[in-house]
Amino acid sequence: MIRAEQLVHTYGATTALAGISFEIPVGQIVGLVGPNGAGKTTAMKILTGYIAPASGKASIGDHDIVTDRLAAQRLLGYLPENAPVWRDMLVQDYLLLIAKLRNVLATERQKRFSEVVRACDLASVRTKPIAHLSKGFRQRVGLAQAMIHDPQVLILDEPTSGLDPTQIMEIREVIRRMGQKKTVILSTHILSEVESTCDRALMIVGGKIHVDENMDSFRRGKGLRVRALNAPAGTRAKLAHVPGVLSVDEEAQPDGTTVYRLTTAPGADVAVAVAEAARDAGVLLTELAREQHDLEDIFRSLKAQDGRAA
């Protein structure tokens, strides 16, 4: 549904994007994360047709965002940061006007209005001026305008920015419901947002994609932590010879145990083989667990590397 191929963009001597590529299928919620100045906003501006890339291609559906921009834009809904809605209008008047501007057929407008009001839980405020709403409800109105023409793709820029914890949970639930049928890109600098809402994470640092990870596999981790009691010499080598194990780090603990951290190949499930190798070597295991990834740790590490490179 969304395809980016070697996107490059510069602002004078500054490179905002340095050749990023990715594809996003229908029904996936993707978190686009990175520090300020990483290139997230530039990527979103290119995908929405606001700016053209210096080089590379981007498409929504089968439509190139540069050469077939209007057709591509008909397939997407966009929520900029801080939901720039017309505050002097009633919620229902605003959404029906957006439906008209989006060329929703007159016979379909009321139906689409009712659907987005229900999806975004706006029934209680539909006849109120937008200026009188809380920020949480204004964000919901912003989501509703992005959905009013029933787009196949939604691009949301910091949709929970400035909201309180209750409002954040409400907006997350709306996004999760939308992601069941639509392709969603969620740009945020809040890593917990990605872990709780998204199916996949794309982390951009210094204009490059450094992490492209399915969240299910990310949560499962890509390694094992093994703790052994009175491990004999050569245990590390025996564990390293298990098929699917790429490397083993060894660390003695104050309690007399030894912790081995195993990095494994993508898709490899080596827990049983590791346990058998330890048993055959006469090693008494007191712990065998998957190592959990932490987006915060990866983010800090990549940001530090980017700072040193700069």
N, C-alpha and C positions, 0 to 999 in steps of 0.2 A: 504493500500500500504506500509506504514512504521509502524512497531510495535516495541516498546521497552518495555521490561518486567523486572522490578526490576534491572536495570543496576547499578552495583557497580564497582567502580574502584579506586585504591589507588596508590599513588606514595610514597613508603616508609611508613612513619607514617602519611602522608597527605591523607585524603579522598577527592578525586575529585568529585566522584558521590556517593550518598548515597541512592541508590535504587529508581531511577526515572523510571516512566512508562508513556507511552503515545501512541496513535495511530493517524495516519494522513491518511485520505482518498485521493483518486484521485481528482485532481482539486482544491486543497487547498494550499494557500501560508501561511506558518507558520513562524512567527518571533521568533527566539530563542534569548532571551535577558538576560542580566545579567552583573554584574561588572566583571572586570578582576579577573581571578582565581575562577570564579563561577562554572566552569565545562562545559561551552559551547563547548570549543574546544575539550575536552575529549569526549563529547557526539558525536561530529561530526566525530572524528577519529574512534570511535567504529562503527558508522553507515556506514562509507565508507570502513570498513574492514582494516584500517591501524593498529589498535591495537585491541586486544581481551579484553572483560570485565573481571574483576576478578570474577564476578558472574552475573547471569541474562542472558537474551537473547535479540537479536535484529534481525529483518528480514526485507528484502526488497522484496515486493511481497510475494511469498511463500518460499523464500530462506533464510535460516539462514545465517547470515553474518559471522559466524565462521565455521560451518560445510559445508556450500555450498557457500563459499566466491566468487569464480569466477562467478558463475551464478548470485549472488546478484549484483556484481559489473557491470555486463553487463547491468543491468537495471538502472544504475545511472550515472549522470554526475556530476563532482565536480569542483568547482572553488575555489582554495585556495586564501587566502588574497594576494593582490598585483599581481595577475595574472602572475605566473612565466612562461612566454612564451619565445620561442627562438627568441631573438631580431634580429639575423643576417639573418633571413629568411623573404621572402616576405609573406604577409598575406595569399595569395592563396596557396602558397607552404606549408606553415605551416599547414593550415587547411586540405589540402588534405593528408598530411602525417599523421596527427592525425586520419583522417578517415581510413587510411590503418591500422594504429596500433590498431584501435578499431574494426578491422575486418569487416568494411563496404564493401559489395561486390563491386568489381571494376565497375560493371555496374550501381551501385547506387551512387557512390562517387560524381560525378558531380552534380547530382540532390540534394543530401544532402548539398553539398557545396553551391549551389545556394540558397537553402532554408535558411540556417543559415546566409548567407550574407544579404539576404533580411530581415530576422527577427531582426538582430543586426545592420542593416543599415550600412554595411561595403562596399558598392559598390564603393564609392569614394576613398577607400584606398586599394582595393584588390591587386593591383600590387605594393604597397609600402613596403619597409622594415619595420618590426615591430619597430625597433629602432628609426625610424623617426616619429612615431605616438605620439600624445598626450596621457597622462595617461588615459583619458576618452576612446579613441579609443583602447588602449591596454586592458582596462577592457572589452570592447565589444568583442575583439578577444578572451579573456579568456572565456567569455560567449559562444561564438561560438564554441570553442573547446569542452566545456562541453556538447553542444547540438548536435555535428556533427553526432553522432551515434543514434540520436533520442531516448534518454533515457526516461523512464517513470518518473524518479525521478531526481531532481536537488538539489544539496546541495551547497550553496553559502556562503562563509565565508567573511564577511565585503566587499561586492561587490562595495560599493561606497566610501570606505576609500580613503581619500586624493583627492577626486574629487571636482571641483568647483560646485556652485549651478546649473548651466546649465547642466553640465555633470551628476550630481546626478539625475535631473529630467529625463534625457534621459535614464539612466540605470533603473530607477524605472519603466518607461513605458515599457521597454523591458521585465522586470521581470513580470509585470502585464499581458502582452500578453502571456508569457510562462505559467503563472499560470492558464490560461483558460483551458489548456489541460493536464498539468503535475502537479505532486506533487512537491512542492518547499519548502525547508527549507532555511531560510535566517537568518544567524547569524549576529547580530549587537549589538553595545552598544548604537546606536543612536535611542532613543525611538520614535522620530518623523518618522523615517524610517518605523517602525512597523505600526504606526497609519495610514500612508499614503499609504502603499504598501500591507500590509498583511491582510489575512482573520481571523487570529487567533494569539494570543500571548502566548508563553510559557516562563515564567520568572524563571530563575534558580538563586538561591542565596545559597551559601554554599553547593552546590552539591545536592540541593533538588528543586523540582518544587513548587513554591509558588503561581504562577498565571497560570491558563490554561483557557483562556477566548476567546470566539468568539468576534471579534472586533465590529460587529454590535450590539450585546447586551451590549458590554462594552461601546460603545458610547451612547447607550440609558440610561445607568446607572441602578442602582439597588435600587434606593430610590427616595423619593420626598422631595422637600423643600416647606414648606407651611408658608406663612406670614399672620398673622391675626392682625386686628386692634381692640384694646380694648377687647382682648379675656377673657372670664369669667373663673373663677376658674374651674378646672376639664376638660379643653379643651384637655390637654395632655392625660389624661386617656381615653377620648372618642375617640381620634384618635388612641390610642394604641389598642382599641378593634375592629378596623376595620379588617375583615378577610384578611390575607395576610401581615399585618403589624407586623414586628418582634420586633421593638423597636422604641421609639420616644425620641429625644433629644430636649430640650426646651431652648431658649436663648432670653432674653429680649433685645430690640434694643433701641438706644438713641432716635429714632423718635417716641417712644411710641408703636410701633408694637412688636409682638412676632414672632420669627422664630422657626418653628418646623421642625426638620430633621427626616424623617421617613426611616428606613431601612426595605425593603420589601423582601419577599421570592422570590427565583429565579422563573422567569416566571410569577409572579403575576403582574397584571395591576390593581392597586387600586385607580387610580386617581378619577374616578367617585364616588366610594364608599366613599373616603375621603371627596370630596366636599359635598356629601349628608349628611355625618355625621356632618360636620361643620355647614351646614345650619340648621339641626335639633337641634343643640346645640346653635343656635343663634349667631354663629361666622361669622364675616364679613371678608372674605378672600380677600386679596389684591394681593396675588401671589400664584400660584400653578404650580410648575415646577419640571421636573426630575432633580435629582442631577447627574452631569456628573463626570465620573471617570477620573482620571488623572494618566497616567502611571508614570509620573515623581514623583508624590507624593508617589505612592505605592512603586516605586523603592527605593526612599530615605528612606522610613519607613523600608522596608525589609533589606536594606543594614545596617541601624543603628542597627536593631535587631540582625543581623548576627554579627556585630562588637561587640556588648555587649556580645553575647554568646561566641564568641571567646575569 
